Amino acid sequence: MKPAIICFAANGLPTAKAIAAMTGGTIITDGKSAIPRLFTAGTAIIGVCAAGILVRLLAAHIGNKHIEPPVIAVSADGTHIVPLLGGHHGANMLARQLAEGLGGIAALTTASDARFTRALDEPPQGYALADPTAAKAAMAALLGGAAVKLEGDAPWLADAGYTLDRAGTVVISITEKRTAPGLVIHPKTLVAGVGCERDVEPAEVIALIDKTLADADLSPLSLAAIGSIDLKADETALHAAATHFGVPLRVFTAVELNQERDRLVTPSAIVDAETGTPGVCEAVALKAGTLLVPKQKSKRATCAIGKAPSPIEIANFGRASGQLHIVGIGPGEATSRTVSAVRALDAATDWVGYGLYLDLIADVHNDQTEHRFPLGDEEPRVRHALELAATGRTVALVCSGDAQIYAMAALVYELLDASGPRAVSDAARRVGVASHPGISALQSASAAAGALLGHDFCAISLSDLLTPRDHIIKRLHAAAEGDFVTAFYNPRSKRRTDLIEHAKAIYLDNRPSDTPVVIGTNVGRPEQNLRITTLAAFDPTEIDMLTIVLFGASSSRSLTRGNGQTYAYTPRGYERKSLP
């Protein structure tokens, strides 16, 4: 996850922008309330401010040092960089990176980092400690002048300043084996190739991988990935196994796996006939380099282990299974976005959406590739997002408000379900799909106006482009007669002007003329214009497509408070509940 860069004063903004360019982090200028939330969520924090500000804001939230994220204070001019927390969880390394980029000084106070450029409990990417607690004693001995007796290959130890000596007293073993002398560091050089039947239980796949590793005395901490054929990109058991072992799932095409057919130990004519390659698990394992453990079987799955000569660069190993995030960004302002939505946007490699929606989230844009579509190109937009995810990308399909409400979420599933000319590719059908709800326009308008959605409500789109006009009229009558608070989306366009007028007439026949009406234009954006009127006084001609209209129910009320501001609300019936 990219860091949050907190900047409180204008004189620190140039430094904050330089840090953002180096790290891909997001600048936050109003961070007092955000800092504790970011810290507890595990987000790295770089404060362009006095160290004391960060200390005071986080004092009540500091607990387990083994899980705390990096927290760094940087002086406004960028000359001094001080890691405050999470030194061995990336803060010291990040401080060095910032010092180099800013031309400043990293004030490292931990003993190991003052002498060595990397502590033993913070190995580089591609390595994992078997027992993190064992590093403390080893570091103490090395700080006392001891040398390292290295078993295995780890060039980064010498680069970090450690003395290597075959007669050294601190033994460090770099190995995939579970059992080894001294401080054991596992290189992530192993791949578990997995083949399985459709809908196999996750527990079976996990147990098979565990047993295959254990029988060969191999540590799961050396796993770099779980791999399979792309036909299994949507297999729940494989995703569950990847999550269990904390590694990514990578997939290969049948053509790619077939390149290894002559190296397979146990090829299968049946598998060849079904998939186009005589082996899946062994072929995937061989993509790593050497077949370390040939095919092992359970009832419905197979597993083989491959080994690379050095830690595997995952970006160059197969491809990801592909993920589509359907993201509702709310009305547009940053404070109205959910944490889930922001994380999905941050994790994405690509953003797909209507240009205006992408402009509204420009403040969290890092290096994502943008794919902009006109407002009316909904199906081409969603199809592009699905097919792009099918290539292994992590795609955010960006929608305003909530993606489930008159937006793209339903169309995603419609296309996944489609056949014939509208069908998406088989690869697109296998991508993972996750939805991230946003605050809808009806919620925003009701909240800004009081609590008009306090009781039963419904939403009706007055656009007849996708819904027949007679259906809309039927729904207007039903909602009015049912006495629902009603939110009207797409209330009026240049071409379609009369449906909102029909709505007013129908509702006047079913509820009092003084029923509150909320009119919200550009809700949740700086140019927001919100007003409250009555059903009788409501003027449909002042409505446009950037406006949402809420008609109250017969029980809805308006209230003018002492500040002169009028609010609208709908009682739920608590008065009756409280009566004796």
C-alpha positions in Angstrom: 0.0 0.0 0.0 1.3 3.4 -0.9 2.0 5.9 1.9 -0.2 8.7 3.1 1.7 12.0 3.0 0.4 14.4 5.6 1.1 18.1 5.1 -0.2 20.7 7.5 1.4 23.9 6.2 1.9 25.5 2.8 5.6 25.7 3.2 5.9 22.0 3.3 3.8 21.3 0.2 6.7 21.3 -2.3 8.4 18.6 -0.1 5.2 16.7 0.1 4.8 16.8 -3.7 8.4 15.6 -4.1 7.7 12.7 -1.7 4.5 11.8 -3.6 6.5 11.7 -6.9 9.0 9.3 -5.3 6.6 7.0 -3.5 3.3 7.2 -5.4 1.7 8.2 -2.1 -1.3 10.5 -1.7 -1.1 14.0 -0.2 -3.6 14.8 2.6 -3.7 18.4 3.8 -6.3 17.9 6.5 -4.7 15.0 8.4 -5.4 15.5 12.1 -8.5 13.2 12.1 -7.1 10.9 9.3 -3.8 10.0 11.0 -5.1 7.7 13.7 -7.4 6.0 11.2 -4.6 5.5 8.7 -2.3 4.2 11.4 -4.8 1.6 12.7 -5.5 0.5 9.1 -1.8 -0.2 8.7 -1.0 2.6 6.2 2.5 4.0 6.1 2.4 7.7 7.2 4.9 10.3 6.1 4.2 13.6 8.0 5.8 16.8 6.5 5.7 18.3 9.9 7.2 18.4 13.4 7.7 15.0 14.9 5.8 16.1 18.0 2.6 16.5 16.0 2.7 12.9 14.9 3.6 11.7 18.4 0.7 13.5 20.0 -1.8 12.4 17.4 -0.8 8.7 17.7 0.1 8.4 21.4 -3.2 6.8 22.3 -3.0 4.3 19.4 0.5 2.9 19.8 0.5 -0.7 20.9 2.1 -3.8 19.4 5.4 -2.7 17.8 5.5 -5.9 15.8 2.5 -4.9 13.6 2.8 -1.1 13.5 3.2 0.6 10.1 6.0 3.0 9.2 5.6 6.5 10.6 8.1 9.1 9.4 8.5 12.8 10.2 10.1 15.0 7.5 11.1 18.6 8.0 9.3 21.1 5.8 12.4 21.7 3.7 13.1 18.0 3.4 16.6 18.1 5.0 15.8 15.9 8.0 13.9 12.5 7.8 13.1 10.9 11.2 11.5 7.4 11.3 9.4 7.4 14.5 7.6 4.0 14.4 7.9 0.8 12.4 11.6 1.1 11.9 12.0 -2.6 11.0 8.7 -2.7 9.1 10.0 -0.4 6.3 10.3 3.0 8.0 14.1 2.9 8.1 14.4 1.8 4.5 11.8 4.4 3.4 13.7 7.1 5.4 16.9 6.2 3.5 15.0 6.4 0.2 13.5 9.8 1.1 16.9 11.1 2.2 18.5 10.1 -1.1 15.7 11.6 -3.1 15.3 14.8 -1.2 19.0 15.3 -0.5 18.5 15.2 3.2 19.7 13.2 6.2 17.9 10.1 7.6 18.1 10.2 11.4 18.2 6.4 12.1 18.3 5.7 15.9 18.0 1.9 15.9 21.4 0.4 16.6 21.3 -2.1 13.7 20.4 0.5 11.1 23.0 2.9 12.4 25.7 0.4 11.6 24.2 -1.7 8.8 22.0 -0.6 5.9 19.6 -3.4 6.5 18.6 -5.2 9.8 18.3 -8.9 9.8 14.6 -8.8 10.8 14.0 -6.7 7.6 15.2 -8.9 4.8 14.7 -7.6 1.2 11.7 -8.5 -0.9 11.8 -12.1 -1.8 13.1 -13.4 1.5 11.3 -14.3 4.8 12.5 -15.1 8.3 11.6 -18.5 9.6 11.6 -17.1 13.2 11.6 -13.3 13.4 12.4 -13.5 17.2 15.7 -15.2 16.5 17.0 -12.2 14.7 17.4 -10.2 17.9 20.1 -12.4 19.4 21.9 -12.6 16.0 21.9 -8.8 15.6 23.2 -8.3 19.1 26.2 -10.6 18.4 26.9 -8.9 15.1 26.8 -5.4 16.7 29.3 -6.8 19.2 31.7 -7.5 16.4 30.9 -11.1 15.4 31.0 -12.2 11.8 28.4 -14.1 9.7 28.9 -17.7 8.7 26.7 -17.9 5.6 25.1 -21.1 4.5 23.5 -20.5 1.1 23.5 -17.4 -1.2 22.5 -13.9 -0.1 24.5 -11.1 -1.7 22.5 -8.5 0.1 24.1 -9.4 3.5 27.5 -8.2 2.3 25.9 -5.2 0.6 24.3 -4.3 3.9 27.7 -4.2 5.6 27.8 -7.6 7.4 31.2 -9.3 7.7 31.1 -12.8 6.1 33.6 -15.3 7.3 33.6 -19.1 7.1 34.7 -19.1 10.7 32.0 -16.7 11.8 30.0 -17.5 14.9 26.6 -16.2 13.7 25.2 -18.9 11.4 22.7 -17.7 8.8 21.1 -20.3 6.5 19.5 -19.2 3.3 17.4 -22.2 2.4 14.0 -23.5 1.3 14.3 -26.3 3.8 12.3 -26.2 7.0 15.2 -27.4 9.1 18.6 -25.7 9.0 21.2 -24.4 11.4 21.3 -20.9 12.9 19.1 -18.0 11.8 17.0 -19.4 8.9 16.0 -17.1 6.1 13.8 -18.6 3.4 14.2 -17.3 -0.2 10.9 -17.1 -2.1 12.0 -19.4 -4.9 9.3 -22.1 -4.8 6.1 -22.4 -6.9 3.3 -24.8 -6.1 1.8 -25.9 -9.4 -1.8 -27.0 -8.8 -4.4 -28.8 -11.0 -7.8 -29.6 -9.7 -11.4 -30.6 -10.6 -14.0 -27.9 -10.7 -15.5 -26.9 -7.4 -13.0 -28.9 -5.3 -13.0 -28.0 -1.6 -10.4 -25.4 -0.6 -9.4 -27.5 2.4 -8.3 -30.4 0.1 -6.1 -28.1 -2.0 -4.5 -26.5 1.0 -3.9 -29.8 2.7 -2.3 -31.2 -0.5 0.1 -28.3 -0.8 0.9 -28.5 2.9 1.7 -32.2 2.6 3.7 -31.9 -0.6 5.9 -29.3 1.0 6.2 -31.1 4.3 7.1 -34.4 2.7 10.0 -32.7 1.0 11.0 -30.7 4.1 10.2 -27.5 2.3 9.0 -24.3 4.1 5.8 -22.7 2.9 7.6 -19.4 3.6 9.6 -20.1 0.5 6.5 -20.2 -1.7 6.5 -17.3 -4.1 3.2 -18.2 -5.9 0.6 -20.8 -6.5 0.1 -21.4 -10.2 -2.4 -23.2 -12.5 -3.9 -23.1 -16.0 -5.9 -20.0 -16.9 -9.0 -22.2 -17.2 -8.9 -22.3 -13.4 -8.5 -18.5 -12.9 -11.9 -18.4 -11.2 -11.5 -21.5 -9.1 -12.4 -20.7 -5.5 -10.1 -23.3 -4.0 -7.1 -21.9 -5.7 -7.8 -18.4 -4.5 -8.4 -19.7 -1.0 -5.1 -21.6 -1.1 -3.3 -18.5 -2.3 -4.8 -16.5 0.5 -4.0 -19.2 3.0 -0.3 -19.2 2.1 -0.1 -15.4 1.6 1.1 -15.6 -2.0 -0.5 -14.6 -5.4 -2.2 -16.9 -7.7 -0.7 -16.8 -11.2 -2.0 -18.5 -14.3 -0.7 -19.7 -17.7 -2.4 -20.5 -21.0 -2.5 -24.1 -22.3 -0.1 -23.0 -25.1 2.4 -21.7 -22.5 2.1 -24.9 -20.4 2.4 -27.1 -23.5 5.9 -25.7 -24.0 7.0 -27.9 -21.0 5.4 -31.1 -22.3 8.8 -32.8 -23.0 10.0 -32.1 -19.5 7.0 -33.5 -17.7 7.6 -36.5 -15.4 4.0 -37.8 -15.4 2.2 -36.5 -18.5 -1.5 -37.4 -18.9 -3.2 -38.1 -22.2 -6.6 -37.4 -20.5 -5.4 -33.9 -19.3 -4.0 -33.3 -22.8 -7.4 -34.0 -24.4 -9.2 -31.8 -21.9 -6.9 -28.8 -21.7 -4.5 -28.9 -24.6 -1.5 -29.7 -22.5 -0.5 -33.1 -21.0 0.1 -31.6 -17.6 -0.8 -28.7 -15.4 0.8 -28.9 -12.0 4.2 -30.1 -13.3 4.2 -27.7 -16.2 3.5 -24.7 -13.9 6.2 -25.9 -11.5 8.7 -26.2 -14.4 8.0 -22.5 -15.3 9.9 -21.7 -12.2 13.0 -23.5 -13.4 13.6 -27.0 -11.9 11.0 -29.6 -11.0 11.8 -30.2 -7.3 8.8 -32.4 -6.4 6.9 -34.2 -9.2 3.1 -34.5 -9.3 1.5 -35.5 -6.0 -2.2 -36.4 -5.9 -5.2 -36.1 -3.6 -8.7 -37.2 -4.5 -9.5 -34.2 -6.7 -6.3 -32.2 -7.0 -2.7 -32.5 -8.0 0.4 -30.5 -6.8 4.0 -30.2 -7.9 6.8 -28.0 -6.6 9.2 -26.0 -8.8 12.3 -24.1 -7.8 13.9 -21.0 -9.3 17.6 -20.3 -8.9 16.8 -17.0 -7.1 13.7 -15.3 -5.6 11.0 -15.1 -8.2 9.9 -11.7 -9.7 6.2 -12.4 -9.6 5.4 -9.7 -12.3 7.4 -11.9 -14.7 5.8 -15.2 -13.7 2.6 -16.0 -15.6 -0.1 -13.5 -15.1 -2.6 -12.6 -12.4 -6.0 -14.1 -12.6 -7.5 -10.7 -13.2 -9.7 -8.6 -10.9 -12.5 -6.1 -11.5 -13.4 -3.7 -8.7 -16.7 -2.0 -9.2 -16.1 1.2 -7.3 -18.8 3.7 -6.2 -17.0 7.0 -5.5 -19.9 8.8 -3.9 -21.0 12.3 -4.9 -17.4 13.3 -5.7 -15.8 14.9 -2.7 -12.9 13.1 -1.1 -14.4 12.9 2.4 -17.5 11.0 1.1 -15.5 8.1 -0.3 -15.4 4.9 1.6 -12.1 3.4 2.8 -12.9 0.3 0.7 -13.4 2.4 -2.5 -10.1 4.3 -1.9 -8.2 1.0 -1.4 -9.6 -0.5 -4.5 -8.7 2.6 -6.5 -5.2 2.5 -5.1 -4.7 -1.2 -5.8 -5.9 -0.9 -9.4 -3.5 -0.8 -12.4 -6.2 0.7 -14.6 -9.2 3.0 -14.1 -12.2 2.7 -16.5 -15.0 5.3 -16.4 -16.7 8.4 -17.7 -14.2 11.2 -17.9 -16.0 13.4 -15.3 -15.9 10.6 -12.8 -12.2 10.1 -13.3 -11.6 13.8 -12.8 -13.4 13.6 -9.5 -10.8 11.2 -8.1 -7.8 12.8 -9.6 -6.5 13.5 -6.1 -5.8 9.7 -5.5 -4.4 9.0 -9.0 -0.9 7.7 -9.0 0.3 5.7 -11.9 -2.9 4.0 -13.0 -3.7 3.9 -16.7 -6.9 5.7 -17.4 -9.5 4.5 -19.9 -12.0 7.3 -20.6 -15.4 6.8 -22.2 -18.3 9.2 -23.1 -21.3 9.3 -20.8 -23.5 7.2 -23.1 -21.1 4.4 -23.8 -22.0 2.3 -20.8 -21.8 -1.1 -22.4 -18.5 -0.5 -24.2 -17.1 0.8 -21.0 -18.1 -2.2 -18.9 -17.1 -4.6 -21.7 -13.7 -3.0 -21.9 -13.2 -3.2 -18.1 -14.0 -6.9 -18.1 -11.8 -7.8 -21.0 -9.0 -5.7 -19.6 -9.2 -7.5 -16.3 -9.1 -10.8 -18.3 -5.5 -9.9 -19.4 -4.4 -10.1 -15.7 -4.9 -6.4 -14.8 -6.5 -5.1 -11.7 -9.2 -2.8 -13.0 -11.4 -0.3 -11.2 -14.7 0.4 -13.0 -15.5 3.9 -11.6 -19.1 5.0 -11.0 -20.4 8.0 -9.2 -22.6 7.6 -6.2 -23.2 3.9 -5.5 -22.4 1.5 -8.4 -25.5 -0.6 -7.5 -27.9 2.3 -8.0 -28.5 3.2 -11.7 -24.9 2.5 -12.4 -22.6 -0.1 -13.9 -22.7 -3.0 -11.3 -25.8 -4.7 -12.8 -24.4 -4.3 -16.3 -21.2 -6.1 -15.2 -23.3 -9.2 -14.2 -25.6 -8.8 -17.2 -22.6 -9.1 -19.5 -21.1 -12.0 -17.5 -24.4 -13.8 -18.0 -24.9 -12.8 -21.7 -24.7 -15.2 -24.6 -24.6 -14.7 -28.3 -23.3 -11.3 -29.8 -23.2 -9.7 -26.3 -21.2 -12.4 -24.7 -17.8 -11.5 -23.3 -14.8 -13.8 -23.7 -14.3 -16.9 -21.6 -11.3 -15.3 -20.0 -13.5 -12.3 -19.0 -16.1 -14.6 -17.4 -13.4 -15.9 -15.1 -12.1 -12.6 -13.6 -12.7 -11.9 -10.0 -15.4 -9.3 -9.3 -15.7 -7.2 -6.1 -18.1 -4.3 -5.4 -17.3 -1.3 -3.2 -20.4 0.6 -2.3 -20.5 4.4 -2.4 -22.7 7.0 -0.9 -25.6 7.5 -3.4 -27.1 10.8 -4.4 -30.4 10.0 -2.6 -28.5 9.5 0.7 -26.4 12.7 0.2 -29.4 14.8 -0.6 -31.5 13.5 2.3 -28.6 13.9 4.7 -27.9 17.5 3.6 -31.6 18.3 3.9 -32.3 16.5 7.2 -33.6 13.0 7.2 -36.3 12.6 4.5 -35.3 8.9 4.1 -36.3 8.2 7.7 -39.0 5.7 6.7 -39.8 3.5 3.7 -38.6 4.9 0.5 -38.0 3.9 -3.2 -36.1 5.3 -6.2 -37.4 5.7 -9.7 -35.4 6.7 -12.8 -37.4 9.0 -15.1 -35.1 8.2 -18.1 -37.1 6.3 -20.8 -33.9 5.4 -22.7 -33.7 2.0 -21.0 -37.1 1.7 -19.4 -40.4 2.0 -21.4 -42.4 5.1 -20.6 -45.5 3.2 -19.7 -43.5 1.2 -17.1 -42.3 4.4 -15.5 -45.8 5.8 -15.3 -47.0 2.6 -13.7 -44.2 2.8 -11.1 -45.1 6.4 -10.3 -48.7 5.4 -9.5 -47.6 2.5 -7.4 -45.0 4.5 -5.4 -47.4 7.4 -4.9 -50.3 5.1 -3.8 -47.9 3.2 -1.6 -47.0 6.5 0.2 -43.2 6.0 -0.3 -40.7 8.7 0.0 -39.5 8.7 -3.6 -36.1 9.7 -5.0 -36.2 10.6 -8.7 -33.0 10.0 -10.7 -32.5 11.5 -14.2 -35.6 13.7 -13.6 -35.4 15.9 -16.7 -33.4 16.2 -19.8 -33.5 18.6 -22.8 -35.5 16.0 -24.7 -37.6 14.6 -21.9 -39.3 17.3 -19.9 -42.8 16.0 -19.0 -42.3 12.9 -16.9 -41.3 14.9 -13.8 -44.4 17.0 -14.4 -46.5 13.8 -14.5 -44.8 12.7 -11.3 -45.9 16.0 -9.5 -49.5 15.6 -10.7 -49.7 11.9 -9.6 -48.2 12.6 -6.2 -50.5 15.6 -5.6 -53.4 13.2 -6.1 -52.0 11.0 -3.3 -50.5 13.3 -0.6 -50.9 16.8 0.9 -49.8 19.8 -1.1 -47.4 20.9 1.6 -45.4 17.6 1.4 -41.7 18.5 1.6 -39.7 18.2 -1.6 -35.9 18.2 -1.6 -34.1 19.4 -4.7 -30.4 18.8 -4.9 -28.1 19.8 -7.7 -24.4 18.7 -7.8 -24.9 17.2 -4.4 -21.7 16.5 -2.5 -19.6 18.8 -4.7 -18.3 22.3 -4.1 -21.0 23.8 -6.3 -23.8 22.0 -4.4 -27.2 23.7 -4.5 -29.8 22.3 -2.1 -33.3 23.7 -1.5 -36.5 22.5 0.2 -39.9 23.4 -1.1 -43.4 21.8 -1.1 -45.1 19.6 -3.6 -47.5 22.3 -4.6 -44.7 24.9 -5.1 -42.3 22.5 -6.8 -41.3 23.8 -10.2 -40.3 21.0 -12.6 -38.8 23.5 -15.1 -35.8 24.3 -12.8 -34.7 20.6 -12.8 -31.9 19.2 -14.9 -29.9 16.0 -15.2 -27.4 17.0 -12.5 -30.3 17.3 -10.0 -31.9 14.7 -7.8 -35.5 15.2 -6.5 -37.0 13.7 -3.4 -40.7 13.8 -2.8 -41.7 13.2 0.8 -44.4 10.8 2.1 -47.7 12.0 3.5 -46.1 11.8 7.0 -43.0 13.8 6.0 -42.5 17.1 7.8 -40.4 20.3 7.4 -38.8 22.1 10.3 -37.2 25.5 10.5 -34.6 25.7 13.3 -33.4 28.7 15.3 -30.6 29.4 12.7 -33.3 30.0 10.1 -32.4 26.8 8.2 -35.2 24.5 7.0 -34.9 20.7 7.2 -37.1 17.9 6.0 -37.6 14.6 7.7 -39.9 11.6 7.8 -40.9 10.2 11.2 -40.7 6.4 11.5 -43.4 6.1 14.2 -41.4 6.3 17.5 -44.1 8.6 18.9 -46.6 5.7 18.9 -44.0 3.4 20.5 -43.4 5.9 23.3 -47.1 6.4 24.2 -48.2 4.6 27.4 
